[in-house]
């Protein structure tokens, strides 16, 4: 079985289309799973949602999906969530909120956005000097306690950082990186940034091994018209997004 793994599209329909085209060139997949944070961002939330609705992918709910769906549009709402909320229909917002926190997409393979029991807390990351870095193994294991012991592959997103970690006596954790948002800053204490370091759209492929053979994991970076995405962010008065889309870094 061949599984394509998408995460953190954030309304970047250009990046999504580039990933889907690249996947087709590679022979496609038996299943495509979407790990959430579908539309939040100053890009194309409505168009992205329409594309995803047409695809009908098994999808889990990300923290921004929840926030776009239910947070009140007041001064406390994050600008990217408000931008998306204003452009989605009530039915589309309800569909986002109705997404499950976790999905078992195949026997022993579980998909979730951030952690199995929380859509907004990091799983494989710690914050050091204002940057996301890999967390200690002991910490990651504690964060996976709610996971079914039968799980052998855990697919997650949220941090926008590609990770492949084999937990001793536990599952393989695979984060493919972000399809549509290569860097972000989070002012929630402790403030930090996540940076993929290049503007490419990221996704992953998991090939399940036959009995007695290992599974294979591939992290893929796809070039696309990130300049068009950056200009869209500029038109929405979000220069920090434009810089991230062009470079994969946040401005110092």
LUMGU-929552 format. One record per residue (C-alpha): x, y, z. Coordinates in steps of 0.05 Angstrom, whole numbers, plus 5000, padded with zeros to 4 digits. Example, Ala and Ser with C-alpha at 12.3 -4.5 7.8 and 13.67 -1.06 7.14 Angstrom:
<atoms>
524649105156
527349795143
</atoms>
This chain:
<atoms>
500050005000
502550694981
500151285023
501252025005
501452475066
499553215062
499553705120
498854445135
496354685067
494155355098
490055585039
495855534989
492155214931
498055334884
502554904929
497054384936
496254314861
503754264852
504153704903
498353324871
501553404802
508153144829
504752554862
501452374796
508152404760
510851914812
505251414798
500051654848
498051324913
492950824938
490951334991
492152075004
491252315075
490653045097
493353215167
489553865175
490454625178
487254655110
485455385097
487955875149
492356405117
492157025073
492056635007
486356244976
482155935031
475755854991
479155564930
483155084973
476954855010
473354744944
479154334918
479353914981
471853804980
472453544909
478053074928
474552794989
480952595025
480852275094
482552885137
483853035210
482353705243
488054185256
488154725308
486955265255
481254865225
477954885293
479455625303
476955825234
470655425248
468855665318
472956255343
469256915347
471457435297
474057945347
480558305361
483457675393
482557245331
488957095293
489057485227
490156865184
484156515216
479757125207
481757185133
479656465121
473356505163
470857105125
471556735059
468456065076
461155895077
457755685142
457254975114
464754965099
466355205170
461854665199
465354145156
472054365185
469654325256
466653635244
473353335224
475952805273
481952905318
484952245297
483851725242
486351015235
487351025159
489850315155
491149775208
496350045256
497050715220
494251315256
493652025230
492952655273
494853385267
499253545328
498553005382
493752415387
490052775444
490953505425
490653905361
495154485383
500954205424
507453985392
509253255390
516453195366
518653905379
521454345435
522655095435
529955285445
532356005436
526056185399
526655615349
523154945341
528054375349
527053625358
524753465429
528352945472
526052245458
523452155529
518952755519
516252505453
514751825484
510752155541
506752555490
504851905454
502051565516
494851635493
496451275428
493950555419
499850085432
498049735367
499950355327
506250245286
506250885244
503951565270
502852105218
502852825243
503853545221
502954205258
510354405266
511454475191
518054115201
519753455167
521252915218
522252155217
523251855286
523051115304
520751065376
524150465411
518649975427
513550435394
511450725328
515051085273
513151825275
512952165206
511752895194
512153085120
512953835131
508154365105
504954375036
503455115036
506855495093
514455415096
515555855157
511556185212
512256585276
508056425338
507756965391
504456505442
509356465500
514656235492
514856595425
518256195370
519056095296
518755475251
522855505187
523354975132
529055375102
526555365029
520055574995
518354884968
511754534979
512953915022
509353255027
510952525041
509951825015
509551205058
510150525025
507949965070
512549365066
510248665052
510548185112
517748135134
519948745095
520849455122
516350045108
519250605066
518651355080
520051905031
519952655045
519053064981
520053804966
516654084904
518154744870
512055154851
510255884836
511656134906
512456834880
505156844860
503356614930
507857154961
504457684919
497657434942
499957505014
502358215000
495558394971
492558155037
497358625074
501458045104
508758205086
511357705137
507657145101
510357395034
517557355061
516356655088
513356415022
519256694983
524856435028
522555905077
524956355134
521956895178
525157595177
529957715235
</atoms>
